[in-house]
Amino acid sequence: MSTSELACTYAALILHDDGIPITAEKIATLCKAANVTVEAYWPGLFAKLLEKRSVEDLITNVGSGGGGAIAASAPSGGGAAPAAAEKVEEKKEEPKEESDEEMGFSLFDD
């Protein structure tokens, strides 16, 4: 990530945190106040993105892959579609690690 992108990201987060509408001018002003040189197109790109997406949405989905959900197809024979089957996750028990003492080893073995 470039310095310009990072500066605009921080500026947008500051504006959002203070409850101020995020605009290109305000992002550029914050970057200038922080004495960070930013290419002229970055504030506009960030402002345009944040007009359509909320900051909370971007923060909470930072680790998601961005792939779409798989849609279930309706049966072609007509009638009511069957209820979607719930996927039950089985909780796997992780093997308990044995301590050195349980295995017969000790820090003070001779």
LINFENWO-V727292 format. One record per backbone hydrogen bond with DSSP energy under -0.5 kcal/mol. NH is the residue of the N-H (numbers start at 0). CO is the residue of the C=O. E is the energy in kcal/mol with one decimal. If there is no record, write none. Layout:
NH&CO&E + NH&CO&E
This chain:
5&1&-2.3 + 6&2&-2.6 + 7&3&-2.3 + 8&4&-2.3 + 9&5&-2.6 + 10&6&-2.4 + 11&7&-2.5 + 12&8&-2.3 + 13&9&-2.5 + 14&10&-2.5 + 15&11&-2.5 + 16&12&-2.6 + 17&13&-1.9 + 18&15&-1.2 + 19&14&-2.6 + 22&20&-0.7 + 26&22&-2.2 + 27&23&-2.5 + 28&24&-2.3 + 29&25&-2.2 + 30&26&-2.2 + 31&27&-2.4 + 32&28&-2.5 + 33&29&-1.6 + 34&31&-1.4 + 35&30&-2.6 + 37&35&-0.5 + 41&38&-1.2 + 42&38&-0.6 + 43&39&-0.6 + 44&40&-1.9 + 45&41&-2.5 + 46&42&-2.5 + 47&43&-2.3 + 48&44&-2.2 + 49&45&-2.4 + 50&46&-0.7 + 50&47&-0.5 + 51&47&-0.8 + 51&48&-0.9 + 52&48&-1.9 + 57&53&-1.9 + 58&54&-2.4 + 59&55&-2.7 + 60&56&-1.4 + 61&58&-1.2 + 63&60&-0.7 + 70&68&-0.5 + 77&74&-1.0 + 87&85&-0.7 + 88&86&-0.6 + 89&87&-0.5 + 90&88&-0.5 + 91&89&-0.7 + 93&91&-0.6 + 102&98&-1.3 + 103&100&-1.1 + 104&99&-2.8 + 108&105&-1.3
